Amino acid sequence: MPNRLFQSVIHQMKDAVSRVIGVVDEGGVIVACSDMKRMGEPIPGLREEMAFSNTVLQQNGYTYRYLHSSAGKSDCAVFVEGEDKKADELSSVLAISLGNVKNLYDEKYDKGSFIKNVMLDNILQSDIYIKSKELHFEGETSRVVFLIKFYSHTDMLPFEIVQNMFPDKNVDYVINIGEQDVVLVKEVGGHEEPAEIEELAHAIAQTLSTDFYSKVSIGISSIVVGLRDLARAYKEARVALEVGKVFDTEKNIISYDNLGIGRLIYQLPTTLCEAFLQEVFKKGSLESLDRDTLDTVQRFFEYNLNVSETSRNLFVHRNTLVYRLEKIRKITGLDLRNFDQAITFKVALMVKKYLTNKPTKF
C-alpha cells in the first residue's frame, strides 16, 4: 500500500519537477517513478552502496537519499535525476515529503507503529481494542518486552541489527526508542519459566557481542497477556534496567520479576530513605566501616549468615570472623548473627547504595 501512495504523490509532482524522480525499496528495486517504464527495475549494488553512505549517495547520474522516518533510518530511498546541487535539494524535499506520507500511513495501518503507540501510552485505552481488531491482532497473546540498551557504536544501527535477528514482523516487533535503545516485543507461549526468558536474553546479548561487537544491557518485563498491558511491561523493562544499575551492577541481564526488595526501595521517596538510615545507624557509624569490613558483611549475607561457611570461603579463622562481626555490632549497634537485625542491616545498605547512585525515574 505505501508504494501506491508513493506513486500517487510522485505522479502529482511529475509536472512540477523537470527530472525523473522515484523511490527504491529495501531490495534496490524501483517501486514508484515519474517514468512509468522504469517501475520494477532493479538497481544492482545500490543497497550495498547506500549502506556505506550516511544518508546521500550520488552515482551514475542520480542522487539517492534515504526517506525520513520516525522509526529511524528507513529501508527505502528516493532518487532524483542528476548529481548537482538542485538534485541534492530536490532529493531532500522528496525524502521529507514521502517520509511523512509513510509515517502517516504507518501510524494508521502498520502493526509495529500501533504496538509502539500502545507501549508508550500514546493511544487511549478505549481505542486499543478497536484498532487491534482493525489490524487483526490476537486478543489474548502472551508477550514479553526486552529493552536492549547499546553501549557501543557499530556500522549498523541498533534497530537494524535487532530487526535482522527477529525478521518476522507479524510475530515479533522491534521498536526504535532512542539512538542506542531498542525494544523487542516478543511473542511467547505464556508457559515459559523466568529462566527460559532470561536464557533468550542471554542468547541475544551473546549474539550482539560475538557477531556485532556490541556491549548491551537488557531489561526484561514480566509476561503480559493482550495489548493493554504492554505499556506496563515496557515500564517494567525500564525499571529493571534502572534498578539493575544500582543493585546489580555486575549483571547485564536484569529481569523485573527478580528485582526483589530493590524494586521496593526504588519506589520510595528519598526523604523516607534518608529518615530510615538515620533511624538504623548512629551518626557516622556506617561511614566508619571500611571496604574490607563491608566485603565481609556481603560474603556473610551470601552464605546465609553461616559463620563457619563464610570463614571457610574467606580463608580466615572462625574466631577472626566472629571478631569482625562483634566490631560491626559495637559500631552500628546491629548484631548480624541475629536474623532480624541482619535483615535491617542488609536493607539499610541497599538504601544507602540507592541514595548514592539514585537513577532517573521515568
HELIX and SHEET records of a PDB file:
HELIX    1   1 PRO A    2  MET A   13  1                                  12    
HELIX    2   2 MET A   36  ARG A   38  5                                   3    
HELIX    3   3 LEU A   46  PHE A   52  1                                   7    
HELIX    4   4 LYS A   85  TYR A  109  1                                  25    
HELIX    5   5 LYS A  111  MET A  119  1                                   9    
HELIX    6   6 GLN A  125  GLU A  134  1                                  10    
HELIX    7   7 PRO A  158  MET A  165  1                                   8    
HELIX    8   8 PRO A  194  PHE A  212  1                                  19    
HELIX    9   9 LEU A  230  PHE A  247  1                                  18    
HELIX   10  10 TYR A  256  ASN A  258  5                                   3    
HELIX   11  11 ILE A  261  TYR A  266  1                                   6    
HELIX   12  12 THR A  270  VAL A  280  1                                  11    
HELIX   13  13 ARG A  291  GLU A  302  1                                  12    
HELIX   14  14 VAL A  307  LEU A  314  1                                   8    
HELIX   15  15 ARG A  318  THR A  332  1                                  15    
HELIX   16  16 PHE A  339  THR A  356  1                                  18    
SHEET    1   A 5 ILE A  30  CYS A  33  0                                        
SHEET    2   A 5 ILE A  21  VAL A  24 -1                                        
SHEET    3   A 5 ALA A  77  GLU A  81 -1                                        
SHEET    4   A 5 TYR A  62  TYR A  66 -1                                        
SHEET    5   A 5 VAL A  56  GLN A  59 -1                                        
SHEET    1   B 5 TYR A 173  ASN A 176  0                                        
SHEET    2   B 5 ASP A 181  VAL A 188 -1                                        
SHEET    3   B 5 SER A 142  PHE A 150 -1                                        
SHEET    4   B 5 VAL A 216  ILE A 220 -1                                        
SHEET    5   B 5 ILE A 253  SER A 255  1                                        
SHEET    1   C 4 TYR A 173  ASN A 176  0                                        
SHEET    2   C 4 ASP A 181  VAL A 188 -1                                        
SHEET    3   C 4 SER A 142  PHE A 150 -1                                        
SHEET    4   C 4 VAL A 224  VAL A 225 -1                                        
END                                                                             
